[in-house]
């Protein structure tokens, strides 16, 4: 069977660990080349070295997605080397959880900058190339927290903001052959959930119909589908991959 992402070139943010690193491995296994972006140089270079063992398929670039000049330069390099930018995955995201009454302005600003402004900058950077190609896919990481979660005012605002961006971009970019969707993971077994106090983790699991957190692979497979031509008529959508958590909302 032909690989799902054969010949696709993918700009992937937040690639060094968690869902991002799992996406990188699955995308490569499906025939893609990946331009890996993260702030963590050591983890990023280790991942790129692992992926490049079987051929030159990964390029690592250490940068902060809130820095427009660095993002533009990275997209330009990717385009120069591979000649195309088929897919952007706005995966990078951070949490700075605290109850609203105690949330600092710094915690608000950091989360909004990385989770909301970063994807805007990356999207603006790839758009002219995708427009020229008359094809492209832009996927962003929303979250079940977009619908509200205790202690995550900043994160929830950023993740519901991404839904607004996704729908707006889908409308603006459809005429250029660019599809835009979001994946909204439920609670997923990565380092991020280890910040949740254990008793709250237990409460959360009890609320999930499938009674467990997602694996990073289960989220990466949703990205793989939406990035592939199998999703050629899907745009402007939010795919919840949440074990049924939001089904009763
Ligand atoms: N459900 C029910 N009750 C909750 C709760 C939850 N999810 N989160 C907090 N509470 C309750 C606590 O039980 C506590 O109740 P009482 O006052 O009755 O004891 C009250 O809220 C205050 O909580 P804390 O004592 O823990 O207060 P704190 O200031 O020390 O910490 C907090 C607050 C930082 C929000 C901490 O509770 C916390 O980390 N909660 C988890 C936040 C969370 O779900 N983060 C998700 C991270 S994973 C992720 O973000 C990925 C994704 O996309 C889903």
Boltz pocket constraint, residues with backbone or C-beta under 6 A from the ligand:
constraints:
  - pocket:
      binder: B
      contacts: [[A, 95], [A, 97], [A, 98], [A, 99], [A, 102], [A, 142], [A, 143], [A, 144], [A, 145], [A, 149], [A, 150], [A, 151], [A, 152], [A, 155], [A, 185], [A, 186], [A, 187], [A, 188], [A, 192], [A, 193], [A, 195], [A, 196], [A, 197], [A, 200], [A, 203]]
      max_distance: 6.0
